[in-house]
Amino acid sequence: MAEYETILVEQREAVTLITLNRPKALNALNAQVLADLIAALAAFDADASQGCAVITGSEKAFAAGADIKEMAEMGFADMYGTNHFAGYERITATRKPVIAAVAGYALGGGCELAMMCDFILAADTAKFGQPEIKLGVSPGMGGSQRLVRAVGKAKAMEMCLTGRMMDAEEAERAGLVSRVVPAADLVEEAVKTAATIAGMAPLAVKANKEMVNAAFETGLAQGIHFERRLFHGLFATADQKEGMAAFVEKRPGNWTGR
Ligand code: CAA
């Protein structure tokens, strides 16, 4: 397995666990973290033995944002000229599911990275925020768009304009996270959830991810049409035959990924 500078990667059976590992900087996201994440997720996506990934941080911080020290001296030409942060789109291009397991701070780019994942499991210690306004800037990795879609305009606007943090309980109520678990159980619970997903028929997993994500990009009629066509397509797979036969025969499905 490849070694990375800023993240730890381990395979727990069919689950790839990625741990952000810049503890002294509260996992601030610099260019190296981005490069490492892109490489690790591409390797995960290409590895047929892996079915679901988890990205987590430390007890204190999932990630406290983009690296302020790296950005402080940059100008417009550096940012616009290199299309700074556009590389993060390669994270959302991952075709297999990625779960964010968030404990502690998920601020700025940290909150945005969590929202790039397919869903967020939160520890009861999690704190989400878009505090960029306090630095004289704004979200830059999709936060203003994904937060609105996750929690609605009122909360998103208040968080972006004031930098106020949302705790785990509020985040669950607002729909930003799928579930809140005790901090001590977070990684274990995320890996367990990922293992459940990794145990499903691989083509159906990709199709389900793709159709739920389509809801963010399309109108209702177009989205339902897209869902129905993918659903029809799944009836061309061996795993559909296997899954339905297994139900009738009261046994677990034995997937081939075909
Ligand atoms: N970038 C670079 N370094 C960071 C950092 C960041 N985003 N967040 C924390 N650190 C560093 C601190 O500078 C400090 O380093 P030193 O020990 O060398 O001084 C170390 O991590 C520990 O941090 P603190 O001493 O500040 O820890 P704390 O417990 O007192 O406070 C905190 C924790 C409230 C999260 C505070 O660190 C903080 O406010 N961090 C910045 C949060 C922020 O503004 N994030 C948005 C960044 S901009 C962005 O993300 C743009 C975008 O949309 C893409």
Boltz pocket constraint, residues with backbone or C-beta under 6 A from the ligand:
constraints:
  - pocket:
      binder: B
      contacts: [[A, 23], [A, 24], [A, 25], [A, 26], [A, 28], [A, 29], [A, 64], [A, 65], [A, 66], [A, 67], [A, 68], [A, 69], [A, 85], [A, 105], [A, 107], [A, 108], [A, 109], [A, 110], [A, 112], [A, 131], [A, 132], [A, 135], [A, 138], [A, 139], [A, 140], [A, 141], [A, 143]]
      max_distance: 6.0
